[in-house]
Amino acid sequence: MSTAAGAQTVTSLPPAVEVGGRDFRRVSTALFAAGMATFSLLYATQALLPQLVEAFTITPSQASLTVSVGTGALALAVLPLASLSESFGRRRTMVTSLVVASAVGLLLPLSPSFTVLLVLRAVQGAALAGLPATAMAYLGEEMSARALGGAMGLYIAGNSLGGMTGRLLSGLVADLAGWRFGMLADASLAVVCTALIAWLLPVSRRFVAQPLALAPLLGGVRAALADPALRAMYAVAALLMGCFVGVYNFLGFRLIAAPFSVAPALVALVFVAYAVGSFSSPAAGRLTGRWGRPAVLGASIAVVALGLALVATSTLWLVLPGLVLLTGGFFAAHSTASGWVAARAGGRARAQASGLYLLAYYGGSSTGGWLAGPAFTAAGWTGLTVLVGAFLALALLATTWAARV
């Protein structure tokens, strides 16, 4: 394409979606549902880990693999599928991704063995990879600069609410009818969300399809890796998600043991803490316009650290507020960092930058969740706290670096 033709393409794009209009409400609602479905499906087994230990006669670390293989497969597939959306289309990629992932979710309860369960979880994670980075790129293209922070915050809020609803639903149903029905309930929720997305999400108006070719895709990856601020955000994503998943993977095992001795039927209720993310992530999006992204991200990480310190105590009435702080700070940080990536990356690098961010994000989930297992086994909650505390310190250093470049 000639330079003139390219310029004509850019200048002839429709106006971006602004705050308050019908399209803003449709996009925000649809991607809120997309966030719900993604987190609900991806972490469907997290509330079921104690039941899986009993059902398959495995260790807690082995049970946590049902989370790690899903997030690991997503991390590996997110960049190729984000790049594919450059040609296939943003909306089509997102809807197809959720349809396949929901279908696999309906098959999970039929798993005859732990190995089959792990394989299906990996397939489901890979299928989900088509949604997160594509959603970030879609928002970056379609929303105005003024609308982007709020819309991204609502998308992350959907992650939060999906994480809470999915875990509560699967955990409570599993307590009544077994882990298979718990997974079925979670998959049914995702089917409803998928139908809502297909109905509400507008077709991209500002998306310009690109030919599916390797060289431009690699060029986009190089551009997304060349920016030091973007590299810092990838590190923040990996470190914060490793902290978050490490805590939630093993918190249930801690609470059912002494000194807490919480009834297993009540452990799933700790996921109510996810509800705070539905408020903290949009709030962070609004505050970035007033304080700037570095300040909001640094403050969010500090809130996570305070929550971690309270969770490490031996008093339940400190652990629970600590979990709320940790969760709210995490979702605020994720909203801020992902919005930073969407705003800073441009042109052909936008989908690749979003893909790299999410590769780091879900790679951190898989790796951090896995590393937390040996730390918890070897030194209990103290060992896990030291590990994830180190993750937070490194994330704060990366944020400071990004603010200076």
C-alpha angles and dihedrals in degrees: 000000000000123000091249092050091048091051090050090052092053096045093047094057116120117254118278121258112269131207117278103018129117093259091051090055093046094048093044094048094046094049091043086059090045090054090049093051094046097052093037093055098036095053098032093123098047094088090044100055096108090049091049090051089056097040096050100027094238136137125263090251091054092047090053088062087078086069097038098050091052095049092040092054090048091051092052094046101039098084096048092047093044088053091046089057088066087073104019094050132253099254095043091050093051096047094045091049093054094043092055094042092049091049090053088048089059089054096050096081089059093061108133094197142018091253092056089047090054092048092051091047090054091050090048092050092050091049092051090054090084093068116051102052092037090052091052091049091046091054092045090054102038104037127073119240089257093051098042099079094050094044092048089049091053091049091053089045086059088055088053097047092043090051091052098041095044094049094044092047096047093041097049095042090047090053090055102037109009136270094288093062089043090059091044091055091051093050091049090056089053091052090056091049091049092053090050092052093049089052101044110029110099120226111260111269100181098040116113112199116231127205113260101252131146099224097059091045092053089046090055091050091050091050091049090051096045096068110086093204090055091048089053091052090052088055092048090051093052095045097046094046091048088054094046098047093041091057096045096044093061104025091090092056090050095049097050090052129070135316090031102033092184114182111257090234089062098045092082088063090073086077088071082085087076088073090076089065089064087066103031097053098054089041089055089050090055094044094054089070090056104035104020129245098275093055094045093046093048092048091049092053089050089054090052090052092051090050091050091053091053093046088055092063124096096234116096093209089059096040094057097050087044090056090051091052093046092050096045092047092048095053092044089052093047092049091050096045095046091048089050090055094046092049097043099043116072144176117000092354095062098087092040092049090050089047093050091047091053093042086058092041097053093033086057089050092053096042097039092047090050095047091049090062097065091039091054093043094049102041108007121227091335091061092048092048092052091050097050091040088060089051090055093049091053091047090055090050090051091050091052090050093050091053091057101049 
